[in-house]
Amino acid sequence: MGEYKELNVEESASYISAGGPLSLMYENFEERKSQIELLKSIAVAFNQNKLGAFEAGTGVGKSYAYLIPAAVWALKNNEKVIISTGTINLQSQLCDKDIPAVEKIIGKKIKYVLMKGRQNYICKRRLQDAALMPDLFEEDNEKIQMIAEWAKTSFTGSKSDMTAMPSESVWSRVNSESDACMGNKCPFFSECFVMKVRKEAQDANLIVVNHHLLFADIEARMNGGGYENAVVLPPYNRIVFDEAHGIESAATSFFSESFNRYKINKVMNQLYRKRKNSENGHLLNVAVMSSNEEKVADCYELTTQIKNDMVKLETAAQDLLQRDYSMRLYEVTERNFGPVLSCIVDLKHSLGKFTGIVNSVLEGVAEEDRDTPSYWETKSLGRNLERFVVLLQGFTVWNEHRGNVYWIQKRKLPSDIAKDGNPFYTTFTSTPLDIAGLMNEGVFEPMRSVICTSATLRTGNSYSYWMNRTGLSFADQDRIIARDFESPFPYKRNMLFAVPNDAPLSDRPEFQQFTEMAVTKLVEAAQGRTLVLFTSYDSLKSCHNTVCLQSKGFTGKILKQGDDDNARLLETFKNESESVLFATDSFWQGVDVPGESLSQVIIVKLPFSVPNDPVFMARSEAIEKRGGNSFMELSVPEAVIKFRQGVGRLIRSCSDRGVVVVLDRRIYEKRYGSIFAASVPECRRTYDSFQDTVRTVRTFLDA
């Protein structure tokens, strides 16, 4: 390779082998062959500029396997390696525990930094402005003052370090925003939290980020930032994606655009707001310095028009949706969308006019007056409005953007806001149909090596679904290394996988009643200690109510997702050894509860996507149009990966012991079910009557 100092693969592996530094740190050290092989494969990928897809079962020890070669490479070659994760929990674990441990293992100091999106940090200039402008949002004054006191002593300025989380409306007024950043013209530049973390990143060997921040950086580079300069992140050419099964979802979320009346109102209120006879807002502060000051005379009339247009649009959208929660704009629904599109055109025009006023006022400000905070705030807010106008325009010409899915969704307001009247509002979204091309162009092609690792990348024995969805399949096949590494956990001895053969099929009306009875009896059999995973929140609520009513003499807590913050719920579940947690969606992955607190996982249904989800429907149709089978190419593989994540919640250490019960017998009665069944680790399995299943579960857990 010439310009690089290659890793010595065997020497790198010796760090975690028997007799190596890691073994000397732990009295009960056990060498993990799969961890050593994974580390070697990653070292080879660095040396040979490869793209690695590495599935590593739970317990392999992925973190050390990628951190050691990444750190040694970065130190040897004076390069930066990006470590991108899907969850905050893993970021914290890497920075608080794993990287400091790796420093001891390799015997060298590693410069590392955790970087978050700039919106996670306080902007001292915006904080000062918010504190000085109390008349604009009177109800938030006290909270702003509390944040100001906290910021005086905070070392990081990061929202996650606050003891009491501020509301989104308050935080958005004081956090850092790229468009509102004054750079070195800012009076607080020398003490800026964002600049401080960026300066640390310039000298770092390892930079830990989440997928969302990495995609923000990749997008900026693709849009002209280039790969040799500092953009959102300093320049780099090697990435490790942990929790890589979530790349498509994270990229899809990042590249989606949306608006609703609250988003638009928030921006408008900060620019211009009239209360009784007084007018406030950043736009008025800037207008005083502008040669086009007279333009703001139309603001009140125009803001009234925008509010009216939004009300009309909201009404038309809810009339269209009726009892549906979401709907896609495409050939079949275009005629029905007529009134909605007509209202979108009206809102686009009124919002466009207001954006014109903002731009005109800004243009009239002399160059020497453009260093004021209000100028930068107005410029930032104006750009936000422009993005809304572009998205509104996209809806009106949706058929010219076939690479995007345009859809609307009805959402419920929090109870404290929806005190009277309609409890719903509508969100309008544009989502990319496929992110594979973007990923290939922005990540796999320009990077020298990319490591993707997760416990669940395969469906059956194939990586093809995950590679196709993420764009890795577009890369030169000679560059790709795909390998899997078995979990060292003793599943054969410690895990029971049970499916009741007399359960009603999951599409039958009686299935919900069966679920409620079954969960009650299984929870009693396990004496709590159960995570129940649902695919529907309505089913979850109904089942939770029944179990609360029918559990006789059960002393543990019966927890339900939605009753508290997810992190606090999980903490309670971990600490209360006989508790039960009813959960959906986000709890299928990332939950790590070793020990007896989690001895049973109940999977109510195979986790297929809701068939009427607009983005899922559009992706399915695209597959059918090219002659494929969307059920086998999209529905099944997507559900298998989520199912594997759910099963993986049970055994989290070598001493863990427990049961996975699947109430959905399609796993044994449908042809596609064999793909799900084959994805379960080799363990004891039963397919008996429900009555026998309960007996077997009780006996297994009591043994």
C-alpha positions as CSV (number, residue, x, y, z in Angstrom):
1,M,0.0,0.0,0.0
2,G,3.0,2.3,0.3
3,E,1.4,5.4,2.0
4,Y,0.0,3.4,4.9
5,K,1.5,1.4,7.7
6,E,-0.5,-1.8,7.7
7,L,-1.8,-3.5,10.8
8,N,0.0,-6.7,11.9
9,V,-3.1,-8.9,12.0
10,E,-1.7,-11.5,14.4
11,E,-0.3,-8.9,16.7
12,S,-3.7,-7.1,16.7
13,A,-5.5,-10.4,17.6
14,S,-3.0,-11.1,20.4
15,Y,-4.4,-8.2,22.4
16,I,-7.6,-10.2,23.1
17,S,-6.2,-13.7,23.0
18,A,-5.3,-16.0,26.0
19,G,-2.1,-14.6,27.6
20,G,-2.7,-11.2,26.0
21,P,-3.3,-7.9,27.8
22,L,-7.1,-8.4,28.0
23,S,-6.7,-11.8,29.7
24,L,-4.5,-10.2,32.4
25,M,-7.3,-7.6,33.2
26,Y,-9.9,-10.2,34.1
27,E,-9.6,-13.1,36.6
28,N,-12.2,-15.3,34.9
29,F,-11.1,-14.4,31.3
30,E,-12.3,-16.8,28.6
31,E,-10.9,-16.5,25.1
32,R,-13.6,-15.9,22.4
33,K,-12.5,-17.4,19.1
34,S,-15.3,-15.6,17.2
35,Q,-14.2,-12.3,18.6
36,I,-10.6,-12.9,17.5
37,E,-11.7,-13.9,14.0
38,L,-13.9,-10.8,13.8
39,L,-11.0,-8.6,14.8
40,K,-8.7,-10.2,12.3
41,S,-11.3,-9.7,9.5
42,I,-11.6,-6.0,10.4
43,A,-7.8,-5.6,10.4
44,V,-7.6,-7.2,6.9
45,A,-10.4,-4.8,5.7
46,F,-8.4,-1.8,6.9
47,N,-5.2,-3.1,5.3
48,Q,-6.8,-3.9,2.0
49,N,-9.3,-1.1,1.7
50,K,-12.2,-3.4,1.9
51,L,-15.9,-3.0,2.7
52,G,-16.8,-5.4,5.4
53,A,-20.3,-6.8,6.2
54,F,-19.8,-8.7,9.5
55,E,-22.6,-10.3,11.4
56,A,-21.5,-11.1,14.9
57,G,-23.9,-12.8,17.3
58,T,-24.7,-11.5,20.8
59,G,-21.8,-12.0,23.1
60,V,-19.0,-12.0,20.4
61,G,-17.7,-8.7,21.8
62,K,-18.0,-6.5,18.7
63,S,-16.8,-3.3,20.4
64,Y,-13.3,-4.5,21.2
65,A,-13.1,-6.3,17.9
66,Y,-13.5,-3.1,15.9
67,L,-12.1,-0.5,18.4
68,I,-8.7,-2.2,18.7
69,P,-7.9,-2.3,15.0
70,A,-9.5,1.1,14.5
71,A,-7.5,2.7,17.3
72,V,-4.2,1.1,16.3
73,W,-4.7,2.1,12.6
74,A,-5.6,5.7,13.6
75,L,-2.5,5.9,15.8
76,K,-0.1,4.3,13.3
77,N,-1.3,6.4,10.4
78,N,-2.3,9.6,12.1
79,E,-5.8,9.2,10.7
80,K,-9.3,9.6,12.0
81,V,-11.7,6.7,12.1
82,I,-15.4,7.4,12.5
83,I,-17.4,5.0,14.8
84,S,-21.1,5.4,14.0
85,T,-23.8,3.9,16.1
86,G,-27.6,3.7,16.1
87,T,-28.3,4.4,19.8
88,I,-27.3,6.8,22.6
89,N,-26.8,3.9,24.9
90,L,-24.0,2.4,22.7
91,Q,-22.3,5.8,22.3
92,S,-22.2,6.2,26.0
93,Q,-20.9,2.7,26.5
94,L,-18.1,3.2,23.9
95,C,-16.9,6.5,25.4
96,D,-17.4,5.8,29.1
97,K,-16.3,2.2,29.2
98,D,-15.0,0.5,26.1
99,I,-12.5,3.0,24.6
100,P,-10.9,3.6,28.1
101,A,-10.5,-0.2,28.4
102,V,-9.0,-0.4,24.9
103,E,-6.4,2.2,26.0
104,K,-5.3,-0.2,28.7
105,I,-5.4,-3.2,26.4
106,I,-3.1,-1.6,23.7
107,G,-1.1,0.4,26.2
108,K,-1.5,3.6,24.4
109,K,-3.4,6.8,24.9
110,I,-6.2,7.3,22.4
111,K,-7.6,10.7,21.6
112,Y,-11.4,10.2,21.2
113,V,-14.4,12.5,21.2
114,L,-18.2,12.0,21.2
115,M,-19.7,14.3,18.7
116,K,-23.4,15.1,18.6
117,G,-25.5,17.1,16.1
118,R,-25.0,20.8,16.9
119,Q,-28.7,21.1,17.8
120,N,-27.8,19.1,21.0
121,Y,-25.6,21.9,22.3
122,I,-26.5,25.3,23.8
123,C,-25.7,28.4,21.8
124,K,-24.6,31.0,24.3
125,R,-25.5,33.9,22.0
126,R,-29.0,32.6,21.3
127,L,-29.4,31.9,25.0
128,Q,-28.6,35.5,25.9
129,D,-30.9,36.8,23.2
130,A,-33.8,34.6,24.5
131,A,-33.2,35.8,28.0
132,L,-33.3,39.4,26.8
133,M,-36.5,38.9,24.8
134,P,-39.0,37.8,27.5
135,D,-42.0,39.4,25.9
136,L,-42.0,37.1,22.9
137,F,-42.7,33.8,24.8
138,E,-43.8,34.8,28.3
139,E,-44.6,31.2,29.3
140,D,-41.1,30.0,28.7
141,N,-39.2,32.7,30.6
142,E,-38.6,30.7,33.8
143,K,-37.3,27.7,31.8
144,I,-34.9,29.9,29.8
145,Q,-33.5,31.4,33.0
146,M,-33.0,27.9,34.4
147,I,-31.0,26.9,31.3
148,A,-29.0,30.1,31.5
149,E,-28.0,29.2,35.1
150,W,-27.1,25.7,34.1
151,A,-25.0,26.8,31.1
152,K,-22.7,28.9,33.4
153,T,-21.2,25.8,35.0
154,S,-21.7,23.2,32.3
155,F,-18.5,21.8,30.8
156,T,-20.2,20.3,27.7
157,G,-23.3,22.5,27.0
158,S,-25.0,19.3,25.9
159,K,-28.7,18.8,26.4
160,S,-28.3,15.2,27.6
161,D,-26.3,16.5,30.6
162,M,-29.2,18.5,32.0
163,T,-31.0,17.0,35.0
164,A,-34.4,18.3,33.8
165,M,-35.1,18.1,30.0
166,P,-36.5,21.3,28.5
167,S,-39.5,21.2,26.1
168,E,-38.7,21.1,22.4
169,S,-40.2,24.7,22.0
170,V,-37.8,26.1,24.6
171,W,-34.8,24.2,23.5
172,S,-35.2,25.2,19.9
173,R,-34.8,28.8,20.9
174,V,-31.5,28.4,22.6
175,N,-29.7,25.5,20.9
176,S,-27.1,25.8,18.2
177,E,-28.3,26.1,14.6
178,S,-25.9,26.0,11.6
179,D,-27.9,28.8,9.7
180,A,-27.9,31.0,12.8
181,C,-24.2,30.5,13.6
182,M,-22.2,33.7,13.4
183,G,-18.9,31.9,13.4
184,N,-15.9,33.9,14.5
185,K,-18.0,37.1,14.4
186,C,-20.0,35.8,17.4
187,P,-19.2,37.5,20.7
188,F,-19.2,34.0,22.4
189,F,-17.0,32.4,19.7
190,S,-14.1,31.7,22.1
191,E,-16.4,29.9,24.6
192,C,-18.7,28.2,22.1
193,F,-19.6,24.6,23.0
194,V,-19.8,23.5,19.4
195,M,-16.5,25.0,18.4
196,K,-14.9,23.4,21.5
197,V,-16.0,19.9,20.5
198,R,-15.0,20.5,16.9
199,K,-11.6,21.6,18.0
200,E,-11.2,18.4,20.0
201,A,-12.3,16.4,17.0
202,Q,-9.6,17.9,14.9
203,D,-7.0,16.2,17.0
204,A,-8.9,13.0,17.7
205,N,-8.0,9.5,16.6
206,L,-11.6,8.1,17.1
207,I,-14.7,10.2,16.6
208,V,-17.9,8.6,17.9
209,V,-21.1,9.8,16.3
210,N,-24.6,8.5,15.6
211,H,-25.8,7.5,12.1
212,H,-27.9,10.7,11.8
213,L,-24.9,13.1,12.3
214,L,-22.8,11.0,9.9
215,F,-25.4,11.3,7.2
216,A,-25.6,15.1,7.8
217,D,-21.8,15.2,7.2
218,I,-22.1,12.9,4.1
219,E,-24.9,15.0,2.6
220,A,-22.8,18.2,3.1
221,R,-19.8,16.6,1.4
222,M,-22.0,15.4,-1.6
223,N,-23.4,18.9,-2.0
224,G,-20.0,20.5,-2.6
225,G,-18.2,20.2,0.7
226,G,-15.8,17.6,-0.7
227,Y,-14.1,14.8,1.1
228,E,-10.8,16.6,1.9
229,N,-12.2,19.4,4.1
230,A,-13.8,19.8,7.5
231,V,-17.5,20.0,7.0
232,V,-19.8,18.8,9.9
233,L,-16.9,16.4,10.9
234,P,-13.2,16.7,10.2
235,P,-12.0,14.9,7.0
236,Y,-11.8,11.0,7.3
237,N,-11.9,8.0,4.9
238,R,-12.6,5.1,7.2
239,I,-15.9,4.3,9.0
240,V,-17.1,1.6,11.3
241,F,-20.9,1.3,11.4
242,D,-22.0,-0.6,14.6
243,E,-25.8,-1.5,14.8
244,A,-25.5,-1.5,11.0
245,H,-28.9,-3.2,10.6
246,G,-30.4,0.3,11.2
247,I,-28.5,2.1,8.5
248,E,-31.4,2.2,6.0
249,S,-33.9,3.4,8.6
250,A,-31.5,6.1,9.8
251,A,-30.7,7.3,6.3
252,T,-34.4,7.3,5.3
253,S,-35.2,9.3,8.4
254,F,-32.4,11.8,7.7
255,F,-33.2,12.4,4.1
256,S,-37.0,12.8,4.7
257,E,-38.5,16.3,4.9
258,S,-41.7,17.2,6.7
259,F,-43.9,20.1,7.9
260,N,-47.0,20.6,10.0
261,R,-48.8,23.6,11.4
262,Y,-46.7,23.6,14.6
263,K,-43.4,23.7,12.7
264,I,-44.5,26.5,10.5
265,N,-46.1,28.5,13.4
266,K,-42.9,28.2,15.5
267,V,-40.8,29.7,12.7
268,M,-43.4,32.4,12.0
269,N,-43.8,33.4,15.6
270,Q,-40.1,33.9,16.0
271,L,-39.9,36.1,12.9
272,Y,-43.1,38.2,13.5
273,R,-45.8,38.1,16.2
274,K,-48.5,40.6,17.0
275,R,-50.1,40.6,20.5
276,K,-52.8,43.2,21.2
277,N,-51.1,46.3,19.9
278,S,-47.5,45.3,20.2
279,E,-45.4,43.7,17.4
280,N,-42.3,41.6,18.1
281,G,-39.9,39.3,16.4
282,H,-36.4,39.1,14.8
283,L,-37.7,40.4,11.5
284,L,-38.8,43.7,13.0
285,N,-35.4,44.1,14.8
286,V,-33.6,43.7,11.4
287,A,-36.1,45.9,9.5
288,V,-35.0,48.9,11.6
289,M,-31.5,48.6,10.0
290,S,-32.8,47.8,6.5
291,S,-33.4,50.2,3.6
292,N,-36.5,48.0,2.8
293,E,-38.1,48.6,6.2
294,E,-41.4,49.5,4.6
295,K,-41.8,45.8,3.5
296,V,-42.8,44.7,7.0
297,A,-46.0,46.8,6.8
298,D,-47.7,43.8,5.1
299,C,-46.6,41.3,7.8
300,Y,-49.7,41.3,9.9
301,E,-52.0,40.8,7.0
302,L,-49.8,38.1,5.5
303,T,-49.4,36.1,8.7
304,T,-53.1,36.1,9.2
305,Q,-53.4,34.8,5.6
306,I,-50.9,32.0,6.3
307,K,-52.7,31.0,9.5
308,N,-56.0,30.8,7.6
309,D,-54.4,28.8,4.8
310,M,-52.9,26.4,7.3
311,V,-56.3,25.9,9.0
312,K,-57.9,25.2,5.5
313,L,-55.1,22.7,4.7
314,E,-55.5,21.0,8.0
315,T,-59.3,20.7,7.5
316,A,-58.9,19.3,4.0
317,A,-56.3,16.8,5.1
318,Q,-58.5,15.5,7.9
319,D,-61.5,15.3,5.7
320,L,-59.4,13.2,3.3
321,L,-58.0,10.9,5.9
322,Q,-61.3,10.3,7.8
323,R,-60.6,7.2,9.9
324,D,-57.3,6.5,8.2
325,Y,-54.1,7.5,9.9
326,S,-51.9,7.9,6.8
327,M,-52.3,8.2,3.0
328,R,-49.9,8.4,0.1
329,L,-50.2,10.8,-2.8
330,Y,-49.9,8.7,-6.0
331,E,-51.9,7.8,-9.1
332,V,-54.7,6.0,-7.2
333,T,-55.3,8.8,-4.7
334,E,-54.4,11.9,-6.8
335,R,-58.1,12.7,-7.5
336,N,-59.0,12.4,-3.8
337,F,-56.1,14.7,-2.9
338,G,-57.5,17.5,-5.1
339,P,-58.8,19.7,-2.2
340,V,-55.6,19.1,-0.2
341,L,-53.4,20.1,-3.1
342,S,-55.5,23.2,-3.8
343,C,-54.9,24.3,-0.2
344,I,-51.2,23.4,-0.5
345,V,-50.9,25.8,-3.5
346,D,-52.6,28.6,-1.5
347,L,-50.2,28.1,1.5
348,K,-47.2,27.9,-0.8
349,H,-48.1,31.3,-2.3
350,S,-48.8,33.0,1.1
351,L,-45.7,31.5,2.7
352,G,-43.6,32.3,-0.5
353,K,-44.7,36.0,-0.2
354,F,-43.7,36.2,3.4
355,T,-40.3,34.6,2.5
356,G,-40.0,37.3,-0.1
357,I,-40.4,40.0,2.5
358,V,-37.8,38.3,4.8
359,N,-35.3,38.2,1.9
360,S,-36.0,41.7,0.9
361,V,-35.5,43.1,4.4
362,L,-32.2,41.1,4.8
363,E,-30.9,42.4,1.4
364,G,-31.6,46.0,2.5
365,V,-29.2,45.7,5.5
366,A,-25.8,47.3,5.0
367,E,-22.8,45.0,5.1
368,E,-21.4,46.6,8.3
369,D,-24.8,45.9,10.1
370,R,-24.9,42.2,9.2
371,D,-23.1,41.1,12.3
372,T,-26.0,41.5,14.6
373,P,-27.6,38.4,16.2
374,S,-31.1,39.3,14.9
375,Y,-29.8,39.4,11.3
376,W,-28.4,35.8,11.6
377,E,-31.5,34.6,13.4
378,T,-33.8,36.1,10.7
379,K,-31.6,34.6,8.0
380,S,-31.8,31.1,9.6
381,L,-35.5,31.3,10.1
382,G,-36.0,32.5,6.5
383,R,-34.1,29.5,5.2
384,N,-36.4,27.2,7.3
385,L,-39.4,28.9,5.6
386,E,-37.8,28.4,2.2
387,R,-37.5,24.7,2.9
388,F,-41.2,24.5,3.7
389,V,-42.0,26.3,0.5
390,V,-39.8,23.8,-1.5
391,L,-41.6,20.8,0.2
392,L,-45.0,22.3,-0.5
393,Q,-44.0,22.7,-4.2
394,G,-42.9,19.1,-4.2
395,F,-46.4,17.9,-3.2
396,T,-47.9,19.9,-6.1
397,V,-45.5,18.2,-8.7
398,W,-45.1,14.8,-6.9
399,N,-45.2,12.9,-10.2
400,E,-42.0,14.7,-11.3
401,H,-40.2,13.3,-8.3
402,R,-40.7,9.5,-8.6
403,G,-37.7,8.9,-6.3
404,N,-39.7,10.3,-3.4
405,V,-42.8,9.2,-1.6
406,Y,-45.2,12.0,-0.7
407,W,-47.6,11.2,2.1
408,I,-49.7,12.6,5.0
409,Q,-50.2,11.3,8.5
410,K,-52.6,12.1,11.3
411,R,-51.0,12.4,14.7
412,K,-52.4,12.9,18.1
413,L,-51.6,16.0,20.2
414,P,-50.3,15.6,23.7
415,S,-53.2,15.7,26.2
416,D,-51.9,19.0,27.8
417,I,-52.2,20.7,24.4
418,A,-55.4,19.0,23.1
419,K,-57.6,20.4,25.9
420,D,-60.5,21.0,23.7
421,G,-61.5,20.6,20.0
422,N,-59.8,18.3,17.6
423,P,-57.0,16.2,19.2
424,F,-55.3,15.5,15.9
425,Y,-52.9,17.4,13.6
426,T,-51.5,16.4,10.2
427,T,-47.9,16.0,9.1
428,F,-46.9,16.2,5.5
429,T,-43.7,14.3,4.5
430,S,-41.5,13.5,1.6
431,T,-39.4,10.3,2.0
432,P,-36.8,8.9,-0.4
433,L,-38.1,5.7,-2.0
434,D,-34.6,4.1,-1.9
435,I,-31.4,5.2,-0.2
436,A,-29.1,2.6,-1.8
437,G,-27.8,4.9,-4.5
438,L,-27.1,7.7,-2.0
439,M,-25.3,5.4,0.3
440,N,-23.1,4.0,-2.5
441,E,-22.3,7.4,-3.9
442,G,-21.7,9.1,-0.5
443,V,-20.2,6.3,1.6
444,F,-19.1,3.1,0.0
445,E,-17.5,4.6,-3.1
446,P,-15.4,7.4,-1.6
447,M,-14.3,5.7,1.6
448,R,-11.2,3.6,1.7
449,S,-12.7,1.1,4.1
450,V,-16.2,0.8,5.7
451,I,-16.9,-1.8,8.4
452,C,-20.6,-2.7,8.9
453,T,-21.3,-4.9,11.9
454,S,-24.5,-6.0,13.8
455,A,-26.0,-9.1,15.3
456,T,-28.6,-9.2,12.5
457,L,-27.6,-8.5,8.9
458,R,-28.6,-11.8,7.3
459,T,-31.9,-13.2,6.4
460,G,-31.5,-17.0,6.2
461,N,-27.9,-17.3,5.3
462,S,-27.9,-14.4,2.8
463,Y,-26.7,-10.8,3.2
464,S,-28.3,-9.8,-0.1
465,Y,-31.4,-8.1,1.3
466,W,-29.4,-5.9,3.6
467,M,-26.8,-5.2,1.0
468,N,-29.4,-4.3,-1.6
469,R,-31.3,-1.9,0.8
470,T,-28.1,-0.1,1.9
471,G,-26.3,0.1,-1.5
472,L,-23.4,-2.1,-0.6
473,S,-24.4,-4.4,-3.4
474,F,-23.5,-1.6,-5.9
475,A,-19.9,-1.7,-4.8
476,D,-17.2,-3.6,-6.7
477,Q,-17.7,-7.2,-5.5
478,D,-13.9,-7.7,-5.1
479,R,-13.9,-5.0,-2.3
480,I,-16.6,-6.8,-0.2
481,I,-15.9,-9.2,2.6
482,A,-19.0,-10.8,4.1
483,R,-18.6,-13.1,7.1
484,D,-20.6,-14.2,10.1
485,F,-19.3,-15.0,13.6
486,E,-21.3,-17.2,16.0
487,S,-22.3,-16.2,19.5
488,P,-20.4,-18.0,22.2
489,F,-23.5,-18.2,24.4
490,P,-24.7,-21.7,25.4
491,Y,-28.2,-21.5,23.7
492,K,-28.5,-25.3,23.5
493,R,-28.4,-25.5,27.3
494,N,-29.9,-22.2,28.4
495,M,-32.7,-21.3,25.9
496,L,-36.1,-22.7,25.2
497,F,-38.0,-21.6,22.1
498,A,-41.8,-22.4,22.3
499,V,-44.7,-22.0,19.9
500,P,-48.2,-23.1,20.9
501,N,-49.7,-25.2,18.1
502,D,-53.3,-24.5,19.0
503,A,-53.2,-20.7,19.0
504,P,-55.6,-19.1,16.5
505,L,-54.0,-17.8,13.4
506,S,-52.9,-14.2,13.9
507,D,-55.4,-12.7,11.4
508,R,-58.4,-14.3,13.2
509,P,-60.7,-12.1,15.4
510,E,-60.2,-14.4,18.3
511,F,-56.4,-14.0,18.3
512,Q,-56.4,-10.9,20.5
513,Q,-58.5,-12.7,23.1
514,F,-56.1,-15.7,23.0
515,T,-53.1,-13.3,23.3
516,E,-54.6,-11.7,26.5
517,M,-55.2,-15.1,28.1
518,A,-51.8,-16.5,27.0
519,V,-49.8,-13.5,28.2
520,T,-51.5,-13.6,31.6
521,K,-50.7,-17.3,32.1
522,L,-47.2,-17.1,30.8
523,V,-46.4,-14.1,33.0
524,E,-47.6,-16.1,36.0
525,A,-45.6,-19.1,34.9
526,A,-42.4,-17.0,34.8
527,Q,-43.3,-15.0,37.9
528,G,-43.0,-11.8,36.0
529,R,-39.5,-11.3,34.5
530,T,-41.1,-10.9,31.1
531,L,-40.7,-8.6,28.1
532,V,-43.8,-8.8,25.8
533,L,-43.2,-7.4,22.3
534,F,-46.2,-6.3,20.2
535,T,-46.5,-5.0,16.6
536,S,-49.6,-2.9,17.5
537,Y,-50.0,-0.4,20.3
538,D,-53.8,-1.0,20.4
539,S,-53.2,-4.7,21.0
540,L,-50.6,-3.8,23.6
541,K,-53.0,-1.5,25.6
542,S,-55.8,-4.0,25.5
543,C,-53.6,-6.9,26.6
544,H,-52.0,-4.8,29.4
545,N,-55.4,-3.9,30.8
546,T,-56.4,-7.6,30.9
547,V,-53.2,-8.8,32.5
548,C,-53.5,-6.0,35.2
549,L,-57.0,-7.2,36.0
550,Q,-56.5,-10.9,35.8
551,S,-53.0,-11.5,37.4
552,K,-53.8,-13.1,40.7
553,G,-51.5,-12.5,43.6
554,F,-48.8,-11.1,41.2
555,T,-46.7,-8.6,43.2
556,G,-44.4,-7.3,40.4
557,K,-44.8,-4.1,38.5
558,I,-46.7,-4.3,35.2
559,L,-45.1,-1.6,33.0
560,K,-46.4,-0.3,29.7
561,Q,-44.6,1.7,27.0
562,G,-45.9,5.2,26.8
563,D,-46.5,5.5,30.6
564,D,-43.0,7.0,31.1
565,D,-39.8,7.9,29.3
566,N,-38.4,4.7,27.6
567,A,-35.1,4.9,29.4
568,R,-36.8,5.2,32.8
569,L,-39.2,2.4,32.0
570,L,-36.2,0.1,31.1
571,E,-34.4,1.1,34.3
572,T,-37.4,0.2,36.4
573,F,-37.8,-3.1,34.5
574,K,-34.1,-4.0,35.2
575,N,-34.3,-3.1,38.9
576,E,-37.6,-4.7,39.7
577,S,-36.8,-8.4,39.3
578,E,-40.4,-9.6,39.0
579,S,-41.7,-6.9,36.7
580,V,-43.3,-7.2,33.2
581,L,-42.8,-4.7,30.4
582,F,-45.3,-4.4,27.5
583,A,-43.6,-2.8,24.6
584,T,-43.6,-2.2,20.9
585,D,-41.3,-1.0,18.1
586,S,-38.2,0.6,19.6
587,F,-38.0,-2.1,22.4
588,W,-37.5,-4.8,19.8
589,Q,-33.8,-3.8,19.7
590,G,-31.2,-2.1,21.9
591,V,-32.7,-3.6,25.2
592,D,-29.9,-5.1,27.3
593,V,-31.1,-6.7,30.5
594,P,-28.8,-9.5,31.6
595,G,-29.8,-11.6,34.6
596,E,-33.1,-12.9,36.0
597,S,-35.0,-9.7,35.4
598,L,-35.6,-10.8,31.9
599,S,-36.2,-14.5,31.8
600,Q,-39.0,-14.6,29.2
601,V,-39.6,-12.8,25.9
602,I,-43.1,-13.2,24.4
603,I,-43.4,-12.2,20.7
604,V,-47.1,-11.8,20.0
605,K,-46.9,-11.6,16.2
606,L,-44.2,-11.9,13.5
607,P,-43.2,-8.2,13.0
608,F,-44.3,-7.6,9.5
609,S,-44.6,-3.9,8.5
610,V,-48.2,-2.5,8.4
611,P,-49.2,-3.2,4.8
612,N,-50.8,0.2,4.4
613,D,-47.7,2.2,5.6
614,P,-47.2,4.7,2.7
615,V,-43.5,4.3,2.3
616,F,-43.6,0.5,2.6
617,M,-46.4,0.4,0.0
618,A,-44.4,2.5,-2.4
619,R,-41.3,0.3,-2.0
620,S,-43.4,-2.8,-2.5
621,E,-45.0,-1.4,-5.7
622,A,-41.5,-0.5,-7.0
623,I,-40.4,-4.2,-6.6
624,E,-43.6,-5.5,-8.2
625,K,-43.2,-3.1,-11.2
626,R,-39.8,-4.5,-12.0
627,G,-41.2,-8.1,-11.9
628,G,-40.1,-9.0,-8.3
629,N,-42.1,-10.5,-5.4
630,S,-42.4,-7.7,-2.8
631,F,-43.5,-10.1,-0.1
632,M,-40.4,-12.3,-0.3
633,E,-38.0,-9.5,-1.3
634,L,-39.1,-6.9,1.2
635,S,-41.8,-7.9,3.7
636,V,-40.2,-11.2,4.9
637,P,-36.5,-10.1,5.1
638,E,-37.4,-6.9,6.9
639,A,-39.6,-8.8,9.4
640,V,-36.9,-11.5,9.9
641,I,-34.3,-9.0,10.9
642,K,-36.7,-7.3,13.4
643,F,-37.7,-10.8,14.7
644,R,-34.0,-11.7,15.2
645,Q,-33.5,-8.5,17.1
646,G,-36.5,-9.4,19.3
647,V,-35.3,-12.9,20.0
648,G,-31.9,-11.4,20.8
649,R,-33.2,-9.5,23.8
650,L,-33.3,-12.7,25.9
651,I,-29.8,-14.1,26.3
652,R,-27.3,-11.3,27.1
653,S,-24.6,-13.2,29.0
654,C,-23.2,-16.7,29.2
655,S,-25.1,-17.3,32.5
656,D,-28.5,-16.0,31.2
657,R,-31.2,-18.6,30.9
658,G,-34.7,-18.2,29.6
659,V,-37.6,-18.7,27.2
660,V,-38.8,-17.1,23.9
661,V,-42.5,-17.8,23.3
662,V,-43.9,-16.9,19.9
663,L,-47.8,-16.8,19.9
664,D,-47.9,-16.6,16.1
665,R,-47.9,-20.2,14.7
666,R,-47.4,-19.0,11.1
667,I,-43.7,-19.6,11.9
668,Y,-44.4,-23.3,11.5
669,E,-47.5,-23.4,9.3
670,K,-46.5,-21.0,6.4
671,R,-43.7,-21.7,4.0
672,Y,-42.0,-18.4,4.7
673,G,-42.1,-19.2,8.4
674,S,-39.1,-21.5,8.0
675,I,-36.9,-18.5,7.4
676,F,-37.9,-17.1,10.8
677,A,-37.5,-20.5,12.5
678,A,-34.1,-20.9,10.9
679,S,-33.0,-17.6,12.3
680,V,-33.4,-18.7,15.9
681,P,-30.2,-19.9,17.6
682,E,-29.9,-23.7,18.0
683,C,-31.7,-24.5,21.2
684,R,-34.4,-26.6,22.7
685,R,-37.7,-26.2,20.8
686,T,-41.3,-27.1,21.5
687,Y,-44.4,-27.0,19.3
688,D,-47.2,-28.2,21.7
689,S,-50.6,-27.2,22.9
690,F,-50.7,-23.9,24.9
691,Q,-51.4,-25.8,28.1
692,D,-48.3,-28.0,27.6
693,T,-46.3,-24.9,26.6
694,V,-47.1,-23.2,29.9
695,R,-46.1,-26.3,31.8
696,T,-42.9,-26.6,29.9
697,V,-42.0,-22.9,30.4
698,R,-42.6,-23.2,34.2
699,T,-40.5,-26.3,34.5
700,F,-37.7,-24.9,32.4
701,L,-37.5,-21.7,34.4
702,D,-37.8,-23.5,37.8
703,A,-35.0,-25.9,36.9
